[in-house]
Amino acid sequence: MQSPDPTGEDESQYITNRRIQRLSLHLTPNYPQPQNDATHHQLQLLECAKAATLKVDTDSLSNYLRGKHKDIQDRVLDYFNNRPDLQTPLEILKDDHRELCMRQLVALVRDAGIRPFRYVVEDPAKYFAILEAVGSVDVSLAIKMGVQYSLWGGSVLNLGTKKHKDKYFDGIDNMDYPGCFAMTELHHGSNVQGLQTVATFDPLTDEFIIDTPNDGAIKWWIGNAAVHGKFATVFAKLMLPTHDTKGVSDMGVHAFIVPIRDFETHQTLPGIEIHDCGHKVGLNGVDNGALRFRSVRIPRDNLLNRFGDVSRDGKYTSSLPSINKRFAATLGELVGGRVGLAYSSVSVLKIAAIIAIRYSLLRQQFGPPKQPEVTILDYQSHQHKLMPMLASTYAFHFATLHLVEKYAEMKKTHDEQLVGDVHSLSAGLKAYVTGYTAKSLSICREACGGHGYAAVNRFGSLRNDHDIFQTFEGDNTVLLQQVAGDLLKQYKEKFQGGTLTVTWNYLRESMNSYLSQPNPVTARWESEDHLRDPKFQLDAFRYRTSRLLQSVAVRLRKHSKTLGSFGAWNRCLNHLLTLAESHIESVILAKFIESVQNCPDASSRAALKLVCDLYALERIWKDIGTYRNVDYVAPNKAKAIHKLSEYLSFRVRNVARELIDAFDIPDHVTRAPIAMQSDAYSHYTQYVGF
């Protein structure tokens, strides 16, 4: 679609008129009656802008967003709303918070009758829906639930075999067997293959001996360990005795079930030391501890042996031929934690955005002389802070929902390509979404001024509880490198005629078409129809990713000749991180566009299209230098993108209330007095004692 042709009109006059037209869309609509043709024309433009205001059917949009698991989420929220004794108070001591968190989880399972563990494998989408609702009650509770069911329970289901499920499933499910996931060590977190804890097989007693060889191997930050855990899945190097000079053979990192406390007395078992990691920046309802093992003996059957087993006579067998293959398979089964964090991070972002936007629609400050004050969300600077964030929240909602669906499909089919695809997609979305949410929480706090600093309005606790999402289940910088590595692998396979996995399909075309010289004609197109065309938006995102991929591949090849592969990677690291983020943004936009097109309700579809366009154009404008450097976008088009992005922010502001209401998160969940849907200031003054 081409821009209007200024043929027959002086070009400079044409450009001037276009600028006037764009600017007029931002003007305040309260104009006097037209005195001449020029002002009459301006009024016509403003009337068009007002007529373009959307009518959003909030219920229809909400039904589309929340999907089929709305009922189970409402059950969770209603249960806690009706149990004041299980609601987390604003001010609570660490030890009290830990005990409350345990009581909340036990009550959810035993009293409310909601059994999340049953859905971990059978219906992951339902499990993550419960996790999202639980996180709205208390983020600490969501993490404790995740440790119990996704990590400790998930390790038994995914890394063990039938004998382990038969023995432990019911106890994990009903909370009789609270447990831990003991992977991270003092000296090793991201580098799991570097773990130093050892599990040596003793053929005389048919046992494994678990040892912490040095202080650096102490298991650290282990959730549920400090107070409540009775078992731990311990990751350790499996050592088998040999008859050569070495004496032992390292079979790589495996997982073992290790009892850590007496089932009756709850006392620490012999050979095990447990210490409390203490007060944290956030998530103080979770009892993180440190574990040291001194020659702790466990039965051979406690090896979680899905990918490798040891016989009674000490022989090792595995269906996978190498340590690296077994390690990859083991970690591949644990991606559920990353999926859950990405999904839960969006939930935190929704709550923060709701609080900030509701307050900004209520708060009035300054205005024209001798006229009423205006709401702060009517200021362009405030729209610039919050409206693209709202658009991103919608984009992330659909992207993480897609991730959950792919993860559920992977658990059913065990398709090898899908496993790899989910591994990379979960790494990228977890890193990108949690990083964005962490920054946005501070922006939301600032957008609410001094009132945002009051603890009761929740930004502080949300920010502190969410902050660690950027680190656990994989440090974000490390995860983005995994995405970049997979992109380079796909790049290589593309040129060798290999098959590309689902997420990377666009590379098949992009490496041919997107890397050619930009079209000098389309680079100048600037009509609104063109800029709001999903094809233009997605092509722009994918063009950027393809350029970054091709250029970093060239740089890596060049530097590896003098620095080696590790040195070359480090030299290009920032480039690689930018590539990974660009790719994830392309995936997010593609899923957003698809979700807009699939929306059955016309008014909801129109609202989503508006929000999707804002997300896309704001991201293009944020990186406009990249597009300008290669002449993908001409100067006039860059300005048009900027102007249209600002105008779309203004239009999204006009339906902001409906868009946040569609999240269907009630006041008793947001719990911030400044964001109550009725008479917020009265709630706030009552809180402080007036």
N, C-alpha and C positions, 0 to 999 in steps of 0.2 A: 504493500500500500504506500503510495507516494504522497509527499507533502504537496499542498497547493502550489501551483506554479505562478510566480510573480510576474509572468509575461505581461507586458503592456503597462507595467507600473514601475516607477523608479524604485530600484532595489533598496536604497537607503530609506525611502519613505515607507516601503513595505515592511522593513525591519522595525522601523519606529512604530508603525501601527500595530505590529504584532506585540511589541513590548507593552504598549498601552493596553492592548486587549488582555494580556496576561496579568498585568498589574491590577487592572480594574476588577478582576475576580477576587482580589484580596481586600477590596475596600469595604468599609462599614456600610451596610445596606440602608442606613437612615439618611436618605438624601432629600433635599427640598424638591419641590415640583420642578420639572425641567424648564429651563429658561431659553435653551437653544438646542440645536440639533445634536451638538456634542454631548451635552449632559443627558439628553433624551436617549442617545445611544448607550451611554454608560448605564442608565437605569434598565434598559432592555437586557444588557448583559447580566446585571445583578439579579433581575427577575429570573433569568435562565438558571443562574446559580442556585437560587432559592428553590426553583422548580425541580432542580436535580437532587434535592434532599431526599434521601431514601426513607421509605417506610419499612422498618424492620419488624418482622413477626418474631418476637423474642422466643416464644414457645417453640416454634418450628425450628429456629436456629439452634436452640438448646437441645432439642431432641436429636438433631443431626450431630451435634458435638458429643453428647454424652453416650449415645449408642445403647447397646443392649444390656450393659451392666449397671445402669442407673439404679435399679432396685436394690442391688446388694450394697451399693455405696450409700444409698439413703438409709438402709438398715443400720449400717455402721454409725453414720452421723446421728441418727435419731437415738440410737442406744446410748451414746455418750452424752447427748444433749439431755437425756432424761436421768442421767446418773451424775449429779453434781459432785458426789464423793470421788468420782473418777476423772474429774476435769483438773487439768494442771493449773495451779494458781500462778499468778504473775511472779510472786516472790516465793522461792522454795529452795531449801538447802540441798546440796548435792546428794547426800545419803537418802533424804526423804524423796527426792525426785526419782532415784533409782528404784526404791521400793514401790512408789506409785506406778512407775512404768511397768514393773513386773505385774502388779495387781491389775493394771489396765489390760495387759495382754492375756493374762489368765482369765479375766472376766469376759473378754471378747470371745474367747474360745469356749469356755465352760458354761458361762451364763447366757451370753447372746447366741451361742450355738453356731458361730461363724468359724469354720475350720479352713484357714487359708492353705494349710499344707496339702490338702487334697487336690488343690488346683495347680500346684507348682509344676507338675508334669502334664496332667490331664487337660487343664484349661488355663494356660499361663495368662491369657488376657484377663480372665476373671481374677486371678491372683493379683495382678498388677492394679486392677481397679480397686480391690480391697486395700492394697498398699497405699494407693493415692488417698483414699478416704481416711485411712488411719493416720497418714501424715498430716492431714488437715486438723486432726485432733491434737497431735503433738509429734513433731518431727523425730524426737527421741524414740517415741513408740514405734514409728515406722521403721527406724533403723534397728531397734531391738527385734521387731518382728522379722525383718530381713535377715538378721543374723541367725535367728532360730530356724526359719523355714527355708530361705533361699540359700544361705551359706552352709550352716551345719546340716540341716535337713537335705538341702540340695546336693551336698557332697556325698551323702549316704545314697541318695537315689541315683545320682548321675555317675558316680565313680565306683560305687559298690555293685554287688550282684544280688540275686534273690535272697540269699541267706541273710544279708545285711538288712534288706527291706523287711523281711519277715520278723527279724529280731527287734528292729528299732522304730519302725514306722509309727505304730500306735503311740509309743511313749513320746516321740517327737511331736506328733499330731496333737495330743491332749495336754502337752506341757509337763508331763511327768519327767521327761528327759531334756531339760534345758541344756543347750550345748554351745560350743564355740567353734570358730574357724581359725585355726592357728597356722597362718601362712607367714605373715610379716615378721621379720626379725629386726633387732636393733640396727644391724649393719646392712640389711637387705630388705627392700620393699618391692620396688619395681622389677629388680633383677631376680626373679624367682628361681632361675636355674643356679644362681649363686648362693642359695640357702645352705647353711652349714650344719643344721641339726641332722643327726644321723640315726638311722634305724638299722641295727646290725642283727642279722638272723643267727640264732643259736640253735644248731641242729640237735644238740643234746636234750634241750628242754622243749623244742618246737615253739620257741617264742622269739619275738623281736625285742631288742633292747634299745630303748629310746634315750639318747644322750644329747645334752647341750655342751659341746666341746669347749666353748669359750663365751665370754660375756657378749660378744657381738652376735652370737647365735640365740640369745634369749628371745623368745617370742614376745612381740611388743604390740601394744594397741589392740589387744585381742578382746573384742566385744563379748560380754557375758562372763568373762573370766574372773573379774575381781570379786564378784559376789555370788552370782546365781548359777553359773555353769557347773554341770556334773560330768560332762564329756567334752572332748575336743577332737576335731579332725585336725591332726598334726601333719604338716607337710615336711618330709625329711628325705634325705638321700638314703636309698635302700642299699645296704652293703651286704654282700654275700661272701662267706669264707671261701677261699680258694687254696689250692695246694702249691701255688707258685711262690716266688719270693715276696710278692706284694702282700699276700695273706688275705686280702679282701678285694672284691670287685664292686665298683660303683655302678649301680644300675639306673641311676638318675633319681629325680625327685618323685616320690610316691606319697599317697595319703594313707594315714592310719587312724583308727579310732582309739583314743586313749582316755580311759576314765580318769578324772582329776579330783573328784571329791567322793567321799563315802555316800552311798545312796541313802542310808538311814540317818547318820549323824551330820552329814554335810561337811565333815572335816576333810582337810586336804589329805590326799592319799600319800603313802610313803614314797620318797624319791622325787616328789613334786613340790616346787616352791611357787607360790603365787603372790604377786605384789600388785598393789593398786597403782594405776597410772595417774590417779589424782584428778583434780579439778581441771576441766578443759575450757577452751574458748566457748564452746557450745556443746550440745548433745549430752548434757550432764545427767540425763536420765539413763544413759547407757553406761554400764560398769566395765570400762576398759581396764584390762590388767596385763601383767607380764608373767610369762611362764618359763621356768627352768626345769629341765628334766635331768635327774641323776640316776642313770642305770635303771630306768623304769621298764619293767617287763610287761609285755602284753601278748596274748595268744596270737598265733600265726593267722588265725581267722580274722583278726582285726585289721589286716591289710585290706584296703578297698581295692579289689582286684579285677575291676572290669578291663583294664588295659594291660595288666601284668600280674602274674601270680608266682608264688613260690611253693613248691611241693614239700612234702614231709622230709624228703632227703636233701632239700636245699637246692633243687633245680629250678631255674627261672624260665618261665614260658610267657610268651606274649604273641598276640596276633599282629603286632606292629614291629617292624624290623629294627628300629633304632631308638636310642634315647630321645633324640629330637622329635621323632614321630609320636612317641608315647607322651612326651611333654606337651606337644601341641594338642593332642587329643584330650589330655587332661584339662588344660586351660580352656579348650574349646567348649567343654561341658560346663564351664563356670561363668559364661558370659551373661547369664541371667541377672547377675548382680549389676552389671553395667546397664542392661536394659532397664532395670528397675530404677536406677539412679537418674537416667535421662528422663524417664517418664515422671518420676517424683519431682525432679527439678522444675519441670513445666508447671506442676501443681503449685509449687512455691512461688513461681513467677506470676501465675494467675492471681494468687491471693495478694501479692505485693502490688500488682497493677490495679486490682480492684480498689484497694485502700487508697492508693495515690490518686487515681482518676476520680473516685467518688468525692474525695476531699477537694480536688481541684475544681469539680463542678459546683461545689458548695461555697468554697472560700471566695470572697470578694475583696478586691484590693485596687485602689486608685480608679481613675476613670476620667472622662472628659470634664472640663470645668462646669460646675453647677449641675452636673448630671449624676445619676446613681453610679456607685462603683460597679465594676465588671468582674465576673468570675475569672480566676487566674488562668483557667484553661482557655479563655478567649485570647490570651497573649500568645503570639506566634512562638516565642521562646519556650513557653510551657508545652505547647503542642509539639514542638520539635523534640522535647525531652520524652514525652509520654506516648504520642500517637504511633511513631515507628516501633516503640516497644510493644504496644498493644498488637500491632501487626505481626511482630516477631512471635509474640505469644501464641497467636493463632497458627502461624506457620509451624512452630515447634509442636503444637498440639497434634497436628495432622502427621508430621514427620515421625514423632515418637509412637503414635498409634500405628503407623505403618511398620515401624520397627517391631513392636509387640506382635503384630500379625505375622511378620516374617519369622520371628522367634518361635511362635506357636507352631507354624508350619514346619520349621526345622525340627522341633521336638517330635513331631508326628512322623516325618518322612526320613529323617537322618540323611537327607541328600547331601553328598559331599560338597558340591558347589554351593549349596545354600548355607551350609555350615560356615564356609569361608566368607561368604557374603555377609552373613549376620555378624560374624566376628569383627569384620572391618567396619560395618555400618554402626554397630553398637559402640565400638571404640570412638569413632568420629562424632557421633551424635552425643555420646556422654560427655566428651571433651568440649565440644562446641556449645552445647546447651547449658551445661553447668557453669562454664566460663562466662557466658552472656548473662545468665541469671545472677551470678555473683556481682557483676558490675551494675546490673539494673537495680538491685536492692539498694545500693547506695544512692543511685539517681532518684529512686522513689522516695527515699528518706529526705533527700534535699528538696524534692518537689513539694514536700509537705512542710517545709520550713521548720520552725521551732517545735511545732506540734508533732512532727515526725520523729523528734528526738525523745519523746515520752515513751517509756518502755511499754505502756499499755497499748500503744498504737502499733506495736509488734515488729517494726522494721529491725530493731536491734536483735531480737531473739531469732527472727527469720534469717538475718544476715549471719549471725554467729553459728546457728545450727546448720545452715546450708554451706558455709564456707568450705568445710572439709570434703564436700562432694567433688571438689576439683582435684582431690588427692587420692581418696580411697577408691578401691576397685580399679586402680590404674591412674597414675599421675597423668594429668591432661597433656602435658608436653610429650610424654612417652607415647600416649595413645595416638596423638596426631602423627607421630613418626611412623607408627604402625600403618596408619592410613596412607601416608606418603609412600612407604615401602610397597604396599599393595598396588598403588597406582603405577609405580615404576615397573613392578612385575607384570601388570596388565599391559603396560606400554610395550614392554619387551615382547610379550606373547602376541600382541596384535601384529607386530611386524614379522613374527615367525609363524603366523597363520593359526595361532591357538584360539581356543574358545574363551570368550569373555564372560565373566559372571554377571548376574542381573544388574547390580548397581552400576556397573561400569559400561553398560551397553553403549552409551552415547559416545564413548571413545572410538568406537568403530567408525563412526562417521566424522567425529570431530577432528581426529588426527589427519583426515584427508581434507575436509572442507574448511574447518575453522582455522587451519594454519596457513591457508592461502592468503594473499594480500587482501585487506579489507576492501569492500566495494566502495569506491569514492562517491557513488550516487546515494546508496542507502546510508552512508555515514552522515549525510546531511539531512535526511528525512527527520522532521521534527513535529509532525502532526500528533495530536493527542491520540487518535485512533492507532497510529503506528506505535507510539510509545507504550500504549496500554495493550498492545497485541502480545499474548503469551509467547508466541514464537520469537518475537524480537527479544523479550526479556530472558527467556531460557537460552536462546542462542548467545546472548551477551554473557551470561554466567558461564556457559560451557566454553565459549571462546577463551575467556580469561583462564579457566582451568587448563585448557589444552595448551595455551601459550606457556603457562607456568610449568607444566609437565615437560613439554619439549625443551624448554630452556634449562631446567634443572638437570635433565638427563644429559644434555651437552656439557654442562658445568661439571657434573660428577665424573663423566668420562675423562674430561680434561685434567681435573685435579687428582684423580686416582693414579695417574701416571707418576706423579711426584710425591703424593702424600699417602698413597695406599687407600684402600676402601674406607677404613675408619676415619682417617684424616680428611678425606674428601667429603664424607658425609657430614662431619663436624663443620667443615668450611662452608657447606651449603645449608646448614641446619635451619636458619631463619627462612630461607627460600622454600625449604621443604615443608615447614609449618604453615607458611602462607598457601602453598599448594593444597595441603590437606584441608585447610579451612575453606578454601575456594571450592573444592570438590563437594564438601558437605553442604555448603550453601546451595550448590547446584541441585543436590539431591533434595534438600528441603523445599526449594522452589518448585521442583518437578512434582513433588507430592502435594504441595499446596494447590498448584494449577489443576491437578487431577481431582482433588477434593472439591474444588469449586465447580468443576464440570459435572461431578457426580451428585451434587446437591439437588434433591428433587424439588424443593420449594423455591419458587422464582424470587421472592423477596430476600430469602436467605442467600440465595446464589448471587444476587446483585450486591448484597452487603459483603459477602466473602470476596467477590471479584474486586471491589473497591479496596479492601484490606490487603488482598494479595498484590494488587498493583502498587500500593504504597510500599509494601515490603520489598518488592523487586526493584523499584526505581530508587528507593532510598539506599539500598545496598549498591546499586550501580553508581549512584552519585558519591557514595562514601569512597569508592575506589576509582573515581573518574580519571585520575592521573594515569592509571594503567591503560585505560581505553584511549586517552588522548595521545599517549606516547607512541602508540602504533597506528594512530589515525583511524581507529575503529569508530570513534565518535568525533565529528567535527565540532569546532567551538560553538556554533549556533545550536547544535543538537545538545551539547553539554548544558548550555544555559536552559534550554527547553526542558531537559530532564529535571534540572534543579527547580525550576518554576512549577512544573507539574507535580513534583514530589511535595512541595510546600502546599500547593492547592489541595492535593489529596489528603494531606494531614488535616487541613481545615475541614474537609468534608467528613473525614473519619471522626473528627471532634464532634460534629453535629449528631452523630449516632453513637457516640462513645458510651453513653449510658446503656443503650440497648445491647451493645456489643459485650460489655462486661456483665450485664444481667444474664446474658445467654450462657455464661459459664455456670449459672445456677448454683452459686456458692452462697448460702444464707448468712445472715448476720452472726448467728451463733458459731459459725466456722471462721469467718474473717476476724470477729471479736475485737475490732478496733473501733473505739468510740467515734473517732473522726470520720469513719466510713459507714456509719449506720445509715440505713436507707430512709429512716424517718427521724427528724429532729436530732441530728448528730450532735449539735452543740450541747443540747440538754443532757445527753448521755455522758458527754465529756465533763461537763461541770458537776454532774452528780458523782462521777468517779472521784474527783478531787475533793468532794465533800460539801459542795454548795447545796 
